[in-house]
Amino acid sequence: MPRPIVLFAALSLLTAACGGGAAPRGSTVFTLPPTTSAGGTTTAAQTPPPSASSSTAPATTAVVTLEKGGSFTIALRPDKAPQTVARFAQKARSGFYGGLTFHRVEDWVVQGGDPSGNGTGGGRVPSEYNDLSFKLGAVGIARGQDPAWNNDSQWFVVKKDSTFLDKQYTNFGQVTSGMDVIMGIKIGDKIKSITIQ
């Protein structure tokens, strides 16, 4: 067997024995993180669902307090969007939302919960559609172009009936008090805390 063929065969066997897929020593491998659009923005890879604890009752109420003063209460709907409510409650309890801003304020909606502060942050999670309607005070999760994926942290409250969002966005709660506070939110207003019960 000619020498170059023997050398090639030996290298092939060595590569196969060592896992074949590894890059040669000294070479650079570039891996781009997977991204998707959520909340109208590019976001990180899929976020796993929160771990469920059988001893913990589902969250049913969230009280959002603003740094500038005022608060509003959300009746959460774990019966309609269990993973979304669990994720929101987990983030709120960990203090994740403290200091984050409302980056989007329009005549019909306020949106916040973006760790980047400008609508570009957050990961992606599977959508959880249901039959709740986006009437005044409904609370939903932002998403991008692909309806199969939600943002894992950005959420919004509608300031008027917005039924065009029905079954297009995950509805996971309803404001029960403090709509006057929501109507007074300005771009850049900060969340002081979200208390979950």
C-alpha positions in Angstrom: 0.0 0.0 0.0 1.5 3.4 -0.9 2.7 5.5 2.0 0.1 8.4 1.6 -2.8 6.0 1.7 -1.5 4.2 4.8 -1.1 7.6 6.5 -4.6 8.6 5.5 -6.1 5.3 6.8 -4.2 5.6 10.1 -5.4 9.2 10.6 -9.0 8.2 9.7 -8.9 5.4 12.4 -7.5 7.8 15.0 -10.1 10.4 14.2 -12.9 7.9 14.5 -11.5 6.5 17.8 -11.3 10.0 19.3 -14.8 11.1 18.5 -14.4 12.3 14.9 -16.5 15.4 15.6 -13.9 17.3 17.6 -12.1 20.2 16.0 -8.4 19.8 15.5 -6.1 21.1 18.3 -5.4 24.8 17.8 -8.4 25.4 15.6 -11.3 27.7 16.5 -14.9 26.6 16.5 -17.5 29.3 16.3 -21.0 28.6 17.7 -23.7 31.1 17.3 -26.4 31.0 20.0 -29.9 30.1 18.6 -32.2 33.1 18.6 -35.8 33.8 18.0 -38.0 36.8 17.9 -40.1 37.4 20.9 -41.9 40.6 22.0 -41.0 41.9 18.6 -37.3 41.5 19.3 -34.4 39.0 19.0 -34.1 36.9 22.2 -32.0 34.1 23.5 -32.6 30.4 23.3 -35.5 28.5 24.8 -35.9 28.7 28.5 -36.9 25.5 30.3 -40.2 25.6 32.2 -40.0 26.3 35.9 -39.8 23.2 38.1 -43.1 22.2 39.6 -43.4 21.6 43.3 -46.4 19.5 44.4 -46.3 21.1 47.9 -46.6 24.7 46.5 -50.0 25.9 45.6 -50.3 27.8 42.3 -49.8 31.6 42.5 -53.2 33.4 42.2 -52.4 37.1 42.9 -49.6 39.5 42.0 -49.2 43.0 43.4 -47.0 45.2 41.2 -45.5 48.2 43.1 -43.9 51.1 41.1 -40.8 52.9 42.3 -42.5 56.3 41.8 -45.4 55.1 44.0 -48.7 53.3 43.4 -49.5 49.7 42.8 -51.9 47.5 40.9 -53.2 43.9 41.5 -53.4 41.1 39.0 -55.6 38.0 39.5 -53.4 35.3 37.9 -54.9 32.4 35.9 -52.9 29.3 36.6 -55.9 27.3 35.4 -55.5 28.8 31.9 -51.8 29.3 31.6 -50.1 27.2 34.3 -46.5 27.4 32.9 -46.7 31.1 32.2 -48.1 31.9 35.7 -45.5 29.6 37.4 -42.6 31.3 35.4 -43.9 34.8 36.2 -44.3 34.0 39.9 -40.8 32.4 40.0 -39.2 35.4 38.5 -41.2 37.8 40.7 -40.3 35.9 43.9 -36.6 35.9 42.9 -36.6 39.7 42.6 -36.0 39.5 38.8 -38.5 42.3 38.0 -37.2 44.8 40.6 -35.7 47.8 38.9 -36.9 46.9 35.4 -38.7 49.5 33.4 -41.8 49.8 31.3 -40.2 50.2 27.9 -43.3 50.4 25.8 -46.3 52.7 26.6 -49.0 53.4 24.0 -52.6 54.5 24.2 -53.7 50.8 24.4 -50.9 49.0 26.2 -48.0 49.2 28.7 -45.2 46.6 28.5 -42.3 45.9 30.8 -40.2 43.1 32.3 -37.4 43.2 29.7 -34.0 42.7 31.4 -32.4 44.7 28.5 -34.8 47.6 29.1 -35.5 48.3 25.5 -37.6 45.4 24.2 -34.8 43.2 23.0 -34.3 41.0 26.1 -35.6 37.7 27.4 -35.5 34.1 26.4 -38.2 32.1 24.6 -40.7 29.6 25.9 -43.6 27.7 24.3 -46.8 29.7 23.9 -49.8 28.9 26.1 -53.0 30.0 24.3 -56.4 29.9 25.9 -59.9 31.3 25.7 -59.4 34.3 27.9 -60.2 37.6 26.1 -58.0 40.6 26.1 -60.5 43.1 27.6 -59.5 46.2 29.5 -56.9 45.2 32.1 -56.0 41.8 30.6 -52.4 40.7 31.2 -50.4 39.0 28.5 -47.0 37.8 27.4 -45.0 39.4 24.6 -43.9 37.3 21.6 -42.3 37.8 18.2 -43.3 36.7 14.7 -43.4 33.0 15.5 -46.7 32.4 17.4 -45.3 29.1 18.8 -42.9 31.0 21.1 -43.4 33.5 23.9 -40.9 35.8 25.5 -40.0 34.4 28.9 -40.0 37.7 30.8 -41.8 40.6 29.0 -45.4 41.1 29.9 -48.1 43.7 29.1 -51.4 45.1 30.3 -54.0 46.3 27.8 -55.4 49.8 28.6 -58.5 49.2 26.4 -60.4 46.3 25.0 -57.9 44.6 22.6 -59.8 41.5 21.4 -57.7 41.3 18.3 -55.0 39.7 20.5 -57.4 36.9 21.5 -55.8 33.5 20.9 -52.8 35.3 19.3 -51.0 36.0 22.7 -50.9 34.2 26.0 -53.4 35.8 28.4 -52.4 34.9 32.0 -54.3 37.4 34.2 -56.6 40.3 34.8 -56.0 43.6 36.7 -58.5 43.7 39.5 -57.4 47.1 41.1 -55.1 49.9 40.2 -56.0 50.6 36.6 -55.5 54.3 37.4 -51.9 53.5 38.2 -51.5 51.7 34.9 -53.0 54.6 33.0 -50.4 56.9 34.6 -47.3 54.7 33.6 -44.7 56.5 31.5 -41.9 55.0 29.4 -39.0 54.4 31.8 -41.1 54.0 35.0 -39.6 51.3 37.1 -41.0 48.3 38.9 -40.1 48.4 42.6 -41.4 44.9 43.3 -43.9 42.2 42.4 -45.4 40.4 45.4 -46.9 37.0 44.7 -49.6 35.3 46.8 
